[in-house]
């Protein structure tokens, strides 16, 4: 399994809340329709007067990620709705092989 991480920022609380709604209502629904997607999570913290996010998606394989990103899996995928509320974001994503993941009943 491969973890894909990406970071973005929102300048104020209203835009941060809008991004969370976009991620939970729209983005994750789109991911659920992709073969090889194994889930998603969103981390949030307030820092230096803005909100920082780290998006985590889990994938079965590199090929599954390519179905989402295209051939360059390091390139970020940022939808127009996300661009509208984020003040900054990485134009790349990082990938890690999942060495261990616990499962809860």
N, C-alpha and C positions, 0 to 999 in steps of 0.2 A: 504494500500500500504506500502511496505517496501523499505527503502533505504539501499543499501549496499555500504560501503565505503572502499577503499583500497588505500595504499600509496606506491609509488616507487620513485626512484631517478636515474637521469642520470648524469654522470660525466662531460659531455661537451655538447655544443650546438648542434653539429651534431648528437650525440646519442639521445639527447632530441627531436630533430626534427624527427628522425627516429621513436621514440616511438609514437609521435603524429600521424604520418602517419599510423603506425601499428594499433593504437587504432581506428582511424577514417575510415580507408579503410578495415581492416580485422576484428578486434574484434567486432565492432558495427554491421557489416554485419552478423556475426555469431549469435549475440544476437537477431537480428531481426527475426531469424528463430525459436526462442524458445517461446513456448506458455507461457504467463504470464509475459514476459518482457515488461516493460512500458517506456523504453528509457534509455539513458546513457548520461553522460557528463564527461568532463575531465578538471580539474583545474590545472593550471601551475603557478609556481613562481620560481624566481631565488633567491637562498639563500646560503650564505656561499660558493660561488664558484661552486655550482652545481644547477641542476634543480630538483625541487620536484614536483611530480604529486599527485593529489588525484583523483581517478576514482570513479565516482558515477553511480551506476546502480539502476534502479527502477523496482520493482517486484510486481506482484499482490498478491503473497502469499509465504509462506515458501516452499510449495511444488514446486512452480515454481523455486525458488532458488535451491532447491535440484536437479532439473532436470539439472541445470547448474553445480553445485558443487559436487553432490553426497550427501550422508547422513549428512556429517559434514559441515554445511554451514559456519562455522567460518574459514575453511581452504581456503587460497587464491588459485586462479586459474591463473597461470602465464604461458603463452604460450612460447615455445622455442624462437620465434622471439622477444618477449619482454625481456626474460632473456638475450638475446644476446646484448641488448643495455642499459639495466638498470644496474647500479653499485650496487644497493641495493633495496630491496623491502620487505614489510611486508609479513610474511608467514600466516597472518590471515586477515580477513575482519571484520568490525564491521557493525552492523545492527541497524537501527532505524525505528520505526513505524512512518510513515509520518503523522504528526498531522495537517498540513496545506500545501497546494500547490496551488498557484494561477494559473489561466489559462489565457493566452493571446489570443485574436482572431487572 
